Amino acid sequence: MEIEDIIKNDKIFQIVAFFKNVRSNFLPGKHEIKEGMGINDLIKALTSPPKADEEKVIILEGATNIDIALKLEESGVLTKEEFFNGLEKLKNNQEILNKYEFIDPRTFNHGQKEILQGYLFPDSYRFYKETDFDHIIIKMLDNFNNKVYKPLKEKINSNDHSFYEVLTLSSIVEKEMNEDRNRRLAADVFWNRLEINLALQSDATVNYILNTKKLQPTFKDTRTSSPYNTYMNPGLPPGPINSPSYSSIDATLDPIENDYYYFLVTPDGENLFSKTFEEHNAKKRQYWGD
């Protein structure tokens, strides 16, 4: 609402301000003003400290902690260094951690850049410029609690896997699939592979290690040494590789049961599922060559 829309008679406003001796007390900046305000209320609003500037910060689905840190820095909210230093100190901040039953202690066993990765829910936020880390992290964790953990609590409690394992696999599903049905199919493929101790062989984990976005990593890429490399290490990676969407988390909790063990993405982005290694390799040769 513009101030011109509120002041119906500027001359009367100036006279009242003169007799109240407040003409020099008006403060520049953003003030909360509403239609229908009387002159006295308007003067009180305009002579009160202005609202601090807020920045809209959009965290995309599948964002890593590094992506989030860069976004906050770009918006003038918090520097990258302040963000990661805050994550490091958070492990000793029981006042904050005790608020959230969903936080698994394992999130603090990894490198600084992976602390709380997966829990920082992708969404549109508003933060004050140059705010403190605690304010940001509480806002994001509250959001995760309200939009993910509480709505999915029943599914989480009835699942055979820990929520941290679900969140970790969800972050892989997030990068592997972009449609809800395929996410639910892929989630079951991964659970099937885990059940028989077959390596997940997720390209998403290789891309995470190398900070790339390849549809088909090279053989050399898949040999990169890292605990997050699911080609070289059986089972799940140590923790989430990004902050997944609600859709990916829900899909991982409620997959579509199937007897597939393999899938690949074509150069056009289509997802093809296979039951056997031979069938999978035939499709791979067809779309990607030898």
C-alpha positions as CSV (number, residue, x, y, z in Angstrom):
1,M,0.0,0.0,0.0
2,E,1.5,3.4,-1.1
3,I,1.4,6.3,1.4
4,E,-0.4,8.4,-1.2
5,D,-3.4,6.0,-1.1
6,I,-3.7,6.4,2.7
7,I,-3.4,10.2,3.1
8,K,-6.7,11.6,1.7
9,N,-5.9,15.3,2.4
10,D,-2.2,16.1,2.5
11,K,-2.8,19.7,3.8
12,I,-4.7,18.4,6.9
13,F,-2.1,15.8,7.5
14,Q,0.7,18.4,7.4
15,I,-1.2,20.7,9.8
16,V,-1.8,17.9,12.3
17,A,1.9,16.9,12.1
18,F,2.9,20.5,12.7
19,F,0.8,20.9,15.8
20,K,2.0,17.6,17.1
21,N,5.5,18.8,16.5
22,V,6.5,15.5,14.7
23,R,7.3,16.7,11.2
24,S,11.0,16.1,11.8
25,N,10.4,12.7,13.4
26,F,9.2,10.9,10.3
27,L,11.6,8.0,9.6
28,P,12.5,6.7,6.1
29,G,12.0,3.0,5.3
30,K,9.2,0.4,5.2
31,H,6.3,0.9,7.6
32,E,3.2,-1.1,8.2
33,I,0.3,1.1,7.1
34,K,-3.3,0.0,6.3
35,E,-6.2,1.4,4.4
36,G,-8.6,3.3,6.6
37,M,-5.9,4.4,9.1
38,G,-6.7,7.7,10.9
39,I,-4.2,10.5,10.9
40,N,-3.0,9.9,14.5
41,D,-2.4,6.2,13.8
42,L,-0.6,7.0,10.5
43,I,1.7,9.5,12.2
44,K,2.5,7.0,14.9
45,A,3.3,4.4,12.3
46,L,5.5,6.7,10.3
47,T,7.5,7.9,13.3
48,S,8.1,4.4,14.6
49,P,11.3,2.5,13.6
50,P,10.8,1.1,10.1
51,K,10.5,-2.7,9.4
52,A,13.8,-4.4,8.6
53,D,14.3,-5.2,5.0
54,E,13.4,-8.8,4.1
55,E,14.7,-10.8,1.2
56,K,12.8,-13.5,-0.6
57,V,15.0,-16.6,-0.8
58,I,13.9,-19.6,-3.0
59,I,15.6,-22.9,-2.2
60,L,15.1,-25.3,-5.1
61,E,14.2,-28.9,-4.7
62,G,17.3,-31.1,-4.7
63,A,19.5,-28.2,-3.4
64,T,22.7,-29.2,-1.6
65,N,23.9,-27.3,1.5
66,I,26.4,-25.5,-0.7
67,D,23.6,-24.4,-3.0
68,I,21.7,-23.1,0.0
69,A,24.7,-21.3,1.4
70,L,25.4,-19.6,-2.0
71,K,21.8,-18.6,-2.3
72,L,21.7,-17.0,1.2
73,E,25.0,-15.2,0.5
74,E,23.7,-14.0,-2.9
75,S,20.6,-12.6,-1.2
76,G,22.7,-10.7,1.4
77,V,21.2,-12.7,4.3
78,L,24.2,-14.6,5.5
79,T,27.7,-15.3,4.1
80,K,28.7,-18.8,3.0
81,E,31.3,-18.9,5.8
82,E,28.7,-17.9,8.4
83,F,26.3,-20.6,7.2
84,F,28.8,-23.4,7.5
85,N,30.3,-22.2,10.7
86,G,26.8,-22.1,12.1
87,L,26.2,-25.7,11.0
88,E,29.4,-26.8,12.8
89,K,28.4,-25.1,16.0
90,L,24.9,-26.4,15.9
91,K,26.0,-29.9,17.0
92,N,26.5,-28.4,20.5
93,N,23.4,-26.3,20.5
94,Q,21.0,-28.6,22.4
95,E,18.4,-25.9,22.8
96,I,17.7,-26.0,19.1
97,L,18.4,-29.7,18.5
98,N,16.0,-30.8,21.3
99,K,13.1,-29.1,19.5
100,Y,13.2,-31.6,16.5
101,E,12.8,-35.3,17.1
102,F,13.4,-36.1,13.4
103,I,17.1,-35.0,13.4
104,D,19.4,-38.1,13.4
105,P,22.7,-37.8,15.2
106,R,24.4,-39.3,12.1
107,T,24.0,-36.0,10.3
108,F,26.9,-34.7,12.4
109,N,29.2,-37.5,11.6
110,H,30.0,-36.2,8.1
111,G,31.9,-33.3,6.7
112,Q,30.8,-29.8,7.5
113,K,29.1,-29.3,4.2
114,E,26.8,-32.3,4.8
115,I,25.5,-31.4,8.3
116,L,21.7,-31.3,8.3
117,Q,21.7,-31.8,4.5
118,G,18.3,-33.2,3.6
119,Y,16.5,-31.5,6.5
120,L,16.6,-27.9,5.0
121,F,13.3,-28.1,3.2
122,P,13.2,-26.6,-0.3
123,D,10.7,-23.7,-0.3
124,S,10.3,-20.0,-0.6
125,Y,11.5,-18.2,2.5
126,R,11.6,-14.6,3.7
127,F,14.7,-13.6,5.8
128,Y,15.8,-10.3,7.2
129,K,19.1,-9.1,5.6
130,E,22.2,-9.8,7.6
131,T,20.2,-12.0,10.1
132,D,21.8,-14.6,12.3
133,F,22.3,-18.3,11.6
134,D,20.0,-19.5,14.4
135,H,17.0,-17.6,13.0
136,I,17.5,-19.1,9.5
137,I,18.0,-22.7,10.7
138,I,15.0,-22.6,13.0
139,K,12.8,-21.3,10.3
140,M,13.9,-24.0,7.9
141,L,13.7,-26.8,10.4
142,D,10.2,-25.7,11.5
143,N,9.2,-25.7,7.9
144,F,10.5,-29.3,7.4
145,N,8.7,-30.3,10.6
146,N,5.3,-28.8,9.5
147,K,5.4,-29.7,5.8
148,V,7.2,-33.1,5.8
149,Y,7.6,-34.8,9.2
150,K,4.2,-34.1,10.7
151,P,2.1,-34.9,7.5
152,L,4.1,-38.1,6.9
153,K,4.5,-39.2,10.5
154,E,2.2,-42.2,10.1
155,K,4.1,-43.5,7.1
156,I,7.4,-42.8,8.8
157,N,6.4,-44.8,11.9
158,S,5.1,-47.8,9.9
159,N,8.2,-48.0,7.7
160,D,10.8,-50.7,8.2
161,H,13.7,-48.3,7.7
162,S,14.8,-45.4,9.8
163,F,13.7,-42.0,8.7
164,Y,17.4,-41.0,8.1
165,E,17.6,-43.9,5.6
166,V,14.4,-42.9,4.0
167,L,15.6,-39.3,3.7
168,T,19.0,-40.4,2.3
169,L,17.3,-42.6,-0.4
170,S,14.8,-39.8,-1.1
171,S,17.6,-37.5,-2.0
172,I,18.8,-40.0,-4.6
173,V,15.3,-40.5,-6.0
174,E,15.0,-36.7,-6.2
175,K,17.9,-36.5,-8.7
176,E,17.1,-39.7,-10.6
177,M,13.5,-39.0,-11.4
178,N,11.3,-36.0,-12.2
179,E,7.8,-37.6,-12.2
180,D,5.9,-38.8,-9.2
181,R,5.0,-42.3,-10.6
182,N,8.6,-42.9,-11.7
183,R,9.9,-41.7,-8.3
184,R,7.7,-44.3,-6.6
185,L,8.9,-47.0,-9.1
186,A,12.6,-46.1,-8.7
187,A,12.2,-46.0,-4.9
188,D,11.1,-49.6,-4.9
189,V,13.9,-50.6,-7.3
190,F,16.4,-49.2,-4.8
191,W,14.8,-50.9,-1.9
192,N,14.8,-54.1,-3.9
193,R,18.6,-53.8,-4.6
194,L,19.3,-52.9,-0.9
195,E,17.4,-56.0,0.2
196,I,19.7,-58.3,-1.8
197,N,22.9,-56.2,-1.1
198,L,23.2,-55.2,-4.7
199,A,25.0,-51.8,-5.1
200,L,22.6,-49.0,-5.9
201,Q,24.8,-47.8,-8.7
202,S,23.1,-44.4,-8.7
203,D,24.5,-41.8,-11.2
204,A,23.1,-39.1,-8.9
205,T,25.7,-40.0,-6.2
206,V,28.5,-39.8,-8.8
207,N,27.3,-36.4,-9.9
208,Y,27.1,-35.3,-6.3
209,I,30.8,-36.3,-5.7
210,L,32.0,-34.6,-8.9
211,N,29.6,-31.7,-8.9
212,T,28.3,-32.5,-12.4
213,K,24.9,-33.1,-14.0
214,K,25.7,-35.9,-16.5
215,L,22.9,-38.2,-17.6
216,Q,25.4,-40.9,-18.2
217,P,28.7,-40.7,-16.1
218,T,31.7,-42.4,-17.6
219,F,33.2,-45.6,-16.3
220,K,36.1,-43.5,-14.9
221,D,33.6,-41.3,-13.1
222,T,32.0,-44.3,-11.4
223,R,35.5,-45.3,-10.1
224,T,35.8,-42.0,-8.1
225,S,36.8,-42.9,-4.5
226,S,34.2,-41.6,-2.0
227,P,31.9,-43.0,0.6
228,Y,29.1,-41.4,-1.4
229,N,29.9,-43.5,-4.5
230,T,27.2,-46.1,-4.7
231,Y,28.9,-47.8,-7.6
232,M,31.9,-48.7,-5.4
233,N,30.1,-49.0,-2.0
234,P,27.1,-51.3,-1.3
235,G,24.2,-49.9,0.6
236,L,23.1,-46.3,1.1
237,P,25.6,-43.4,1.1
238,P,26.5,-41.9,4.6
239,G,23.6,-39.4,4.4
240,P,21.4,-37.4,2.0
241,I,23.1,-35.8,-1.0
242,N,20.6,-32.9,-1.2
243,S,17.4,-31.6,0.3
244,P,14.7,-33.6,-1.4
245,S,11.1,-32.5,-2.2
246,Y,8.1,-33.7,-0.3
247,S,7.2,-35.8,-3.4
248,S,10.4,-37.7,-3.3
249,I,10.2,-38.4,0.4
250,D,6.6,-39.5,0.1
251,A,7.5,-41.8,-2.9
252,T,10.3,-43.4,-0.9
253,L,8.0,-44.1,2.0
254,D,5.2,-45.3,-0.3
255,P,6.8,-46.9,-3.4
256,I,5.0,-48.8,-6.1
257,E,6.0,-52.4,-5.6
258,N,7.5,-53.9,-8.7
259,D,10.1,-56.6,-9.7
260,Y,12.5,-54.2,-11.5
261,Y,16.1,-54.1,-10.4
262,Y,17.5,-51.7,-13.0
263,F,16.6,-48.4,-14.8
264,L,18.3,-46.0,-17.0
265,V,17.6,-42.6,-18.5
266,T,17.7,-42.1,-22.3
267,P,19.3,-39.1,-23.9
268,D,15.8,-37.6,-24.2
269,G,15.2,-37.9,-20.5
270,E,12.9,-40.9,-20.6
271,N,13.2,-43.4,-17.8
272,L,13.2,-47.1,-18.8
273,F,12.9,-49.9,-16.2
274,S,14.3,-53.5,-16.5
275,K,13.9,-56.7,-14.6
276,T,17.2,-58.3,-15.6
277,F,20.8,-57.2,-16.1
278,E,20.7,-58.5,-19.7
279,E,17.6,-56.5,-20.5
280,H,19.1,-53.4,-18.9
281,N,22.3,-53.7,-20.9
282,A,20.4,-54.2,-24.2
283,K,18.6,-50.9,-23.6
284,K,21.8,-49.2,-22.6
285,R,23.5,-50.3,-25.8
286,Q,20.4,-49.1,-27.8
287,Y,20.4,-45.6,-26.4
288,W,24.0,-45.0,-25.3
289,G,26.1,-47.4,-27.4
290,D,28.7,-49.8,-26.1
